[in-house]
Amino acid sequence: MTGLERRHAISTILKKRGSLRVTEISERLGVSEVTLRKDLATLEEMGVLERTHGGAVLADQTEVGGLLATRKRAASAAKQSIARAARSLLNHGETVYIDSGSTCTELARLVTEMELRVVSNALDILILLADQPGIALHATGGAFRHHAGSFIGPDAEEVVARMHFDHAFLGATGVSDDGRCSSQNSIEAQLKRRAIASSTTAVILADASKFGRNAFSEFSTMSEIDILITDAAVDGKTVAAFREGGLDVIVAEALPPEDTP
């Protein structure tokens, strides 16, 4: 069995069972535990799984994260209004990081006529901005996650760590009641942390459906981000609590009916 075949078998087992033990799978596949752990490390870098003590668990839970196409359709009007508010923060000539995710993609659609240096880990954003003459475009590189359409891992983190951004626009799977932002994948979360550390202004773009949720891996607390942009459907008490905690919260105005899909 080749390495590719082993990793495919491991992925198949994980999708069916959700977790595995190294000792069990080593015996089942007829390979040493050392070899199996190397395979798990490769799959973790690709964002397929999360290694645990003595085994691994499936990294992405589609019932929480949703399929990429489904996420793009969900709450589209709210995401467009958030993107418009985010666009208003930008000035020509700035360097910005635009994260993967449907709301971040909406923001990318609004900057096509600007003069910016844009760094992104999202394949659809890179394609969207590739032909825009005013955009100096940089890709993070890294391991590609088919599920999310994004690049993550050590290579992407190293690129982001060497850069400085005027603004970093980041998506979140969950925003807890105390303002902790989280992602469904720990390697993706680590890249978000790098982007926050490399930015002057870290901006979270999260529609109301993300509030009150805790995803698998936390990547920031309220004190570590500068601005949170959400939509008008968010609970007013939550906004007030966040503002009292010192966070700048922008509630995007709803789009006029003629601008909604």
C-alpha positions, 0 to 999 in steps of 0.5 A: 500500500502506497502512502497515498493509498494509506492516507485515503484509507485513513480519511475514509475510516475517519469519515465513517467513524469520526475518530481512530486510534493509532494502534488499531489502524496500524494493525489494520493497515499493516504498517508501523505506528511510526509510518502511520503517525507520519501519515496523520501529520500529513493529513493534519497539515492538509486540514483533514484531521486533528491529532489527539493523544494516541489517535486522531479525530475528523477536523471538519464537521460539515453539520457545523461548518457547512459545505462551501456552496451552502455557506455562500448562499446562507444569509447572503443579504446580511453578508453583503451588508457586512462587506459594505461596512468593511469596505468603508474602512479601506483606503487606496494604497493599503495592504490587507489580508482577506481570509477565506469564507463567504462574507470575506469573498463578498468584501473581495467583490467590493474592492476590485476597483481599488488600488490595494495590496491584497494577501489571501488564502482563499482560492475563490478570492485569488481568482476573483482579484487575479485580473484586477489592474489595481490589485497587487495580489499575493497568495499565502500558499500552503496545503489546500482544503477542498472542503473550504476552498482555502490554503492553510498550514505551516507554509501559509503561516510563515508567509503571513508572519513575515508580512504586515497588514493595515487591515486583516479581515477574518471570518469566524465559525462562532462568536461566543457570548464573551466575544471569543472567536473560533474556527472549526479547524485548529490549523485554520485557527492558527493561520487566523492568529498569525494574521491578527498578530501581523495586522494593525487593525484586526476585523472580524466579519460575522453575521448574526447566525455566528453569535452564541456559538463555540466552534472547535478551535478558538483563535481570538478573544475580545481584547485581541481584535479591534473591530467586529462587523455584524448585521442588524439581526444581531441581538442588541444586548450582545452588541451593548455588552461587547461595546462595554467590554471595549470592542468596536462593534459596527452593525451594518445597515440592511441593504435596500430591497433593490440591492438584495438578491 
